[in-house]
Amino acid sequence: VGREARLEQLRVQRQARRETLGRVRLGVDAGVAPGRIVAELRAVSMRFGDRLVVDRFDTTVQRGDKVGLIGPNGAGKTTLLKLILGELEPDSGGVRRGANLQVAYFDQMRAALDANATLEDFISPGSEWIEIGTRRQHVKSYLGDFLFSPARATSPVRSLSGGELGRLLLARLFARPANVLVLDEPTNDLDIDTLELLEQLLQDYEGTVFLVSHDRTFLDNVVTSTLAWDGPGQWREYEGGVQDWLQQSARWQALRETPGPPPTPDADTKRPTPPAEQREQLQKKKLSYKDQRELDALPARIEALEREQADIRARLADGTLYQADLQAAIALQARDGAIEDELMHALERWEQLGSA
């Protein structure tokens, strides 16, 4: 009963964090509205030496589109993106771009990090206030929306854990007026809460988004259209996300003069079995020897994690460790977050095996 209560408590805490993070979407600044057309490409081609990167490609990107780019490393996704945004000019073909484009790059935010700057200086250099759309907000309040306490606002960037650093970069990105966002592999090094926050922000963002990612689930949850690599220099546009691309690509392959077998999804694109189905499948068969041993060991594992977490929180509670050994305090903070995830997994696994 105690473990069930602990699992329910962890679920409530996680849901509360998600609801808190969700408030941030109210403050996204989409900048000055551009024209209806962001970019229009007609028969655009581009070479680098003997290598054909883009071959007679046509597309139109409109205001509010959320475009995913899919292709293997080296296919030319970044080159195509630069052609769309005007950082490169094509060898042939025409490009018409909209007016008033304000472009923000997530990777440039990461490159601009100053480890010695305080959080509030990184978000709003030289000012205690930031302008979010038509709303003026104190920088400490804004950081609070991203789960940073007012006391942490004066902490140096180097004191942040990986997940906290991801939230800080998102805070900086969405505090800048921009009507076009470019995110190149943004999900790298983000924790689950920050990843869900980013999904919400992008779904609610009124501007145009270009998203390069190998995370197909993330793409499916965000994009409205997909530019997919289909061979050297060949790019095709599909409505929807990865699953839509796979289905449409299969139909398109079937219409070719020399049709081949339709493409099959990679292992990571297959629909995962929902937890409810997993439990139902598990209940249909008796526990294996391995699963029974795992079930027997889980109570001791859970108790050990809870003891370790209690010890860590006791050491961090009075704050003296932050002054005596900052790096040790940061490491303990990171371990505390990892234990939370391990506890959730262990308790859910215990519940799953115990119900068989």
C-alpha positions, -999 to +999 in steps of 0.1 A: +000+000+000+029+024+009+045+017-025+013+023-044+009+056-025+045+066-034+039+058-071+007+078-071+026+107-054+053+106-080+027+107-108+009+137-092+043+155-088+052+149-124+018+161-136+021+192-115+055+200-131+040+196-166+011+219-157+036+245-144+057+242-175+026+245-197+020+281-184+051+293-204+033+290-237+012+321-228+044+342-231+058+331-264+067+361-286+061+355-322+076+388-332+063+410-361+039+390-383+055+384-417+037+382-450+016+352-459+046+337-478+077+329-459+096+314-489+088+301-524+113+279-542+109+271-579+132+246-597+160+253-572+193+234-577+225+235-557+259+218-560+290+216-539+317+206-563+306+175-581+280+167-555+244+175-563+226+185-530+193+199-543+179+192-578+151+212-593+132+215-560+098+233-556+081+242-524+061+270-508+064+277-470+036+299-456+033+317-423+025+293-394+038+262-412+058+238-390+082+220-414+102+189-405+133+179-425+142+142-427+172+126-442+205+108-434+235+127-421+251+145-451+220+145-472+219+183-473+192+192-448+211+222-435+219+234-471+182+232-480+173+251-449+198+278-458+184+281-493+149+286-479+160+313-454+184+332-478+217+323-462+227+306-495+217+314-531+209+286-555+230+278-586+198+278-606+161+284-601+143+311-583+136+319-546+111+345-534+112+352-496+087+370-475+092+404-458+099+411-421+114+377-414+129+375-379+148+342-376+160+327-343+183+296-341+182+272-312+218+260-318+231+296-318+216+301-284+236+271-272+268+285-288+262+318-271+263+303-236+286+321-211+292+296-182+301+325-159+271+346-165+241+345-142+208+331-154+191+365-154+220+381-173+219+354-199+181+359-204+181+397-203+215+413-204+216+446-186+180+448-177+157+433-150+127+434-175+119+416-207+092+422-233+072+391-242+049+401-270+029+430-256+036+421-220+064+433-198+077+408-172+104+408-146+132+384-155+130+365-122+093+360-128+100+348-163+126+323-151+101+311-125+078+300-154+107+277-164+110+263-129+139+284-117+134+299-082+142+336-077+173+326-057+186+306-087+183+336-110+216+349-097+234+316-099+260+311-127+251+291-158+278+266-149+258+254-119+230+240-140+223+204-146+217+191-182+179+194-179+181+229-163+204+241-191+179+229-217+151+249-200+174+280-198+181+278-235+144+275-242+137+305-220+163+326-239+150+314-273+113+322-266+121+356-250+135+369-283+110+383-308+111+360-338+085+348-364+107+320-377+123+294-354+150+270-366+158+240-344+185+216-355+184+184-333+169+203-304+160+172-284+196+162-277+204+163-240+168+174-230+151+157-201+115+145-204+098+175-188+118+199-210+110+179-241+073+180-234+076+218-227+093+223-261+065+203-278+038+225-262+057+257-271+061+247-307+025+235-311+012+268-297+037+290-315+021+312-341+052+317-362+069+293-387+091+265-375+118+245-393+127+214-374+156+190-381+155+159-359+160+122-359+134+119-331+104+108-352+079+108-323+088+145-316+084+153-353+050+136-354+039+157-325+050+190-339+052+193-377+025+200-402+045+190-433+077+172-441+106+177-465+121+142-470+153+132-488+146+107-516+181+101-531+210+124-542+196+158-547+160+146-546+137+161-520+099+156-518+073+174-497+047+155-478+017+167-457+020+157-420+047+141-400+068+109-402+040+084-402+022+104-430+055+105-449+059+067-446+023+061-459+025+086-487+059+075-497+047+039-500+018+050-522+041+071-543+066+042-547+037+019-559+029+044-587+064+044-602+070+027-635+093+001-619+078-002-585+098-017-557+086-029-524+071-001-503+095+013-477+091-002-442+094+019-411+126+017-391+124-002-358+121+031-339+091+042-359+069+012-352+041+019-329+051+012-293+029-010-272+010+012-248+015+004-211-021-009-207-015-034-235+018-044-220+001-052-187-027-071-205-001-092-224+018-098-192-012-110-174-020-136-201+011-156-192+028-168-160+058-149-149+091-163-162+118-172-138+137-140-148+106-118-142+099-135-108+135-128-097+131-092-108+099-089-089+115-104-057+144-079-059+123-048-066+113-040-030+149-039-018+158-018-048+130+007-041+140+010-005+176+016-014+167+044-038+144+060-012+172+059+014+197+074-010+174+102-021+166+110+016+203+113+023+210+135-007+181+159+002+193+161+038+228+171+026+214+197+003+188+211+026+209+236+046+226+251+016+262+250+030+273+224+005+267+250-023+293+273-007+318+246+003+318+224-028+296+237-057+305+209-081+295+183-055+262+200-049+255+201-087+263+164-089+240+156-060+212+176-076+216+156-109+216+124-089+184+134-071+166+139-104+179+106-117+167+088-086+132+102-091+131+087-126+145+054-114+120+052-086+091+059-110+104+031-133+109+006-104+075+013-089+057+010-122+076-022-130+067-036-095+031-027-101+032-043-135+048-076-124+028-078-092-005-076-111+003-107-132 
